[in-house]
Amino acid sequence: MPAMFERGWAREQAWHGGMNVVDEPANAEQALEWSGLGGWELAKLPLFTIAGDGSRLEVPDRFAHVRMRDNRVLGVVGNVYRSVTNEDAFKWADELVGGFGAHYKTAGSLYGGKVVWVLLNVPFEINVGDQQLRTSIYLTNSHDGSSPVEAAFTTTNIVCANTLALARHSGVDRVRIKHCTNAEQKLAEAQKTMHLVEGARERSAALAEALFAKRITRETAGDVLDAVFPLPDTKGVEYDDLERGLKRSLSIAEDKRNAVMAIYAGAAGDALGQRQIDGTAWGLYNAFSAAYQHQPLLGKSDEDRIRKADAIFDNIMDAKSPADKALELLVAV
């Protein structure tokens, strides 16, 4: 699987295989340096367009936000947008390491550097049956004006490194980070973030335990599959007589459904730590998560495949994956 960001690092190899294994960095500056995210010189440059007669016209109040080392345009921004380097965006997080026991785990960029992220593990775990979930803080900074610096909560299944966005179902788990200019402000942002983590961890643990205790039938699992990956209506037409586009849609939906059920039924259960959770709502949720994150990255070029990997990772962190839709249904069962 290709890297889902330009460069990245990790102490442990993740499911997407897009990071190098290195020692644990001591601070944000070192994390950014190792991941290729440090030392970016950013500039807001005038934006121009070409008129019909070939003359060059400056676009008023709009600027290209450019990474100067390779002249890559990261976004188009307005007058009020202020460039924030990755160092300035994340240096406050060192307070999480020094005072709260967090440590830097992974870092990378999405969509060619438009969005940069850093993941820190925090010293809290959630036990669900024979599974352990590691709690993490996901920090993001965008260079295309799409979002401010933010901190969010997520969990990772230690056995198979599937990332689960549990807390988003039952409460807010994302906070905006102010630009910090002194130690007092940095500490305040760290305290606010850890307060987020503590609350999100409690919600996630309660939700995971409820799903683990909830037994579901194969019929219920089928209903969830129908809702998340519905089969196209073939109107009773035999497969060989279907149009090519409909055949493709049917094949894609069936492949996704089969991947989920293979994990849920236990065919891949031992490898994913599923054995004790077969037949539970928690097991089905994990199966959706694993199937989504381990899907083949198909595309005509490496750029297509990397773009798809970026989208997968983004959807996981924003709780917009099929597993999150399945979670909503399973909670309501």
N, C-alpha and C positions, 0 to 999 in steps of 0.2 A: 504494500500500500504506500503511495507517495506521501511525502510530508504534507501536512495540512497547513503549514505556515512556512515562511521563508527559512527560518532557522529556529531551533529550540533545544532545550536540554531537559533532562530529568534524572533523578536518582534511580528510578525504576522505569523499565520500558512500558509504555502505555499501549492500550489496545490498537491505536492507529499507527504505531511504529514510527512516528514522525519526530522522535527526539533522541538525542545522544545521552548515554548514561555518564554522569559526571558526579563529582563530590558536591555536597550540599553548599550552596553559596551562603555567605555570612550576611549579606545585605542586598538591598534592591539594586544598588549600583553594580555589584558583582553579578547578580542574576541577569541583569540587562546586558552586561558585557559578554557573558558566556553565551547568551542566546542570540547575539547579533542585533539586539534591540537598543543598544546604548550608543551614544555619540551621534545621534541623528541631528543634522543641522536642518532645521525647518524654516521655510520662508513663505510669506504671503506675496505672491507676484501678480502684477496686473494681468487681467484676462482680456484676450482679444478675439475677434471673429473677423471673417473675411466677407466683405460685401460682394454684391453681384458684379461690380466693376473691377473687383480684384483689390480694392483698397482695404486697408486694415483699420478696424474700428475697435476702440477700447470699450469693454463692457462695464458700464458704471456700477459701482458699489459691489462688485463681485471680484473674487480673487482665486487664483489657483494656489492651493496649499501644497507645497512641493518639498520632497525630500531631496536635498541638494546633492548628496553623494552620488546619486544615479539619475537625477532629474526626473524622478517619478512623481507624477501628480497623484496625490492621495485623496484629494477632494476639491470641491468648489465651495468656497465659504464667503460670508459677507463681511461688512465693515466691522461689526462688533466682535467677530470671532478672534480669539487670542490663542496663538500657538502655545501648546504646553508640551514640553519635551517628555519623553518617557521617564527620564530621571526625576523631573519635577512632579510628574503624575503619581509616581509610586514610592518616593523616598519616605513619605510618612509611614509606610507599611513596616519600616524597620522597628517602629514602636511595638508592633504586634509580635515581632520576634524577640525583642529584648524584654518586654514586660509581661507578655501573655503566653509565651511558650509556643508560638507558631513557628513554622519554618518553610522556607521557599521550596517548592516542589517542581513546578514546570512553568514554562513561559513560551510565548510564541506570538505570531501575528497572523491575522486573517485578511483575505482579500487584498493581497499584495501590500500589506502594511497599513491599510486604512483603519484597522482595529488591532490594538495590541492588548494582550492579556497576560496576567501572572496568576498562578495558583499557589496558595499557601495552605499547608495542612495545619490544623489546629488540634490541640491535645484532648479531643473528645471523640469517643467512639460510640456507635449505637449497635447493640447486639440484638439480632433478630433470629431466633432459632439457632442454627449452626452457622449463621452468617455474621460478619462484622462489616459495618459501614464506617468508613473514615470520613470525618467532617472536614470541609475545606472552605476557604474564602477565595472567590474568583474576582479578581480585579481587572477592570477594563478601562482603556483610554482610546478614544477615537481621534483620527486625524482628518476626518471628512465632515466633521460637524454633526454627525449623526447622534452622538450621545456624550454626556459629560463623563468625568472620571467617576466610576461607580464601584461599589463592593457588593457582592452577592454571595449567598450561601448555597453550597451544593454538597452532595455526599457521593462517595465512591465505594462500590463493592470491592473489598480488599482482595477477594478471590480472583475476580476476573476483570477488575478495573473498569467495570461499567459505571458510568456517571449517572446518578439519579437526582432528579430535581424535585424531591419530595416536598420541601417546605412551601413551595410556590402554590401548592394546592390549597393550603389552609391559612395563608397569611402573607403579608409583605415580607420579602426576604432580600430586599435590595435597598441600598442607601446611596445617595449622592455624596461624593467627597469634595469638600471645599479645598481650594488651593491653599496649601500650608506654607507659611513663611517663617514660623518660629517653632520652637520645641513644644510650647504650650498648645499650639494649634494641632500639631502632629499627634500629641497625646490625646487630645479631645477627639480627633477623628478615629484613632485606634480604639478608644473606649466606646464610641458610638458603634463601631463595627463589631466589637466583641459582644456588645449588648444584642446586636442583631443575631450573631451566631448562637448565643445562648438561647434566645427565644425560638429561633428556627430549629435548633437541635431538639428542643422539647417537642415541638409540633411534629417534626419528622419522626422521632422515636414513637410518639403516640400513634401516628398514622401507620407506620410500618408494623407495629405490634397488632393493630386492629386488622390490617390486611393479612398478617400471618395467621391470625386466629380465625379468619373467615374461610371456611371450606366452600369450594365452588364445584359445580358439576361440569361435565364435558359440554352439556347443552349451554350452560352459562358462558363457558369459554368460547363456544361457537358464536353466541350472540355478540360478544365483545369483538371477535374477529370480523363479524359481518358489519359492525358499526365502524371499525377503524379501517379495515381493508375490504370494502364491499366488492363483490364480484359484479362485473358488468352484466346487464340484462341481455341475454342472448335470444330471448323470445322463443325458446324451445328449438332453435336452429341447431342442427348437428355441427360439431366443431369443424369438420372439414369444409362445411359450407359457409362458415363465417368469413366476413371481410378481414383482410390482413390486419388492419388497425385494431379491430375488435379482438382478434386472436392474440395480438400483442398485449392489449390491456388485460385480457383474461389471464395470460401467462404471467404477467408481472404481479397481479393480485394474488394468484395462486402461489407463486414463489414466496411472496412475503408472508402469507398465511402459513405455508408449510415450514418456513424457517422458524416462526414463533412456536408452532406446535411441536417441532422436533426438539426444541429446548424444553418446552413445558412438559412434554411427555417423558422426558428423561433420556432421550437419545444422546443429548450432549450434557446431561445433567451433572455427571461427576466432574467434568471439566469446569463447569460454571458454578459449582457449589450448590446445585439445585436439589440434591437428593431429599433433604428433609422438608423442603417446601413444595414438593409435588402436591397438586390438588388444592392449593391455597390461592387466594387472590394475590398474595405477595409473590408467589411463584410465577403467576401469569404476568404480573407487572414486570418482574425481572426478565422474563422470556421476551417480552416486547422490547425492553431496553437492550438486551444482548443482541437480538436479531437486527435491530436498527443500527447499532453501533458496529456490528461486524459484517454488514452487508458489503458485497463487492462494489468497488468503485469503478464503474464503467464509464467510458468516454472515448471520444475520437483522438484525444491528445492528453498529454500530461497536464496541461493547463485546465482542461475540462474536468479531469479527475480531481485535481487539487481544489478546483472551485466547488465540486460536489462535497469533498471532505470538509472544506470550510463551512459549507452550509449545514452539514450534519452536526458538526461541533457547535455551531452557533445555535441551532435548534435545540440541542441538548441543554445548553446553558441558559437559554431563554424559555425553557419548558414548553417548547412547541413541537416536540417529537411525537410520533405515534404512541410511544409509551405514556406520554402525559395525557393523551386523549383516552387511552385505555384506563389510566388511573382514575379519571373522573367517573368513568362507567363503573369501575370496580368498587369505588367508594359508595356508589348509589345502590349496589346490589344488596 
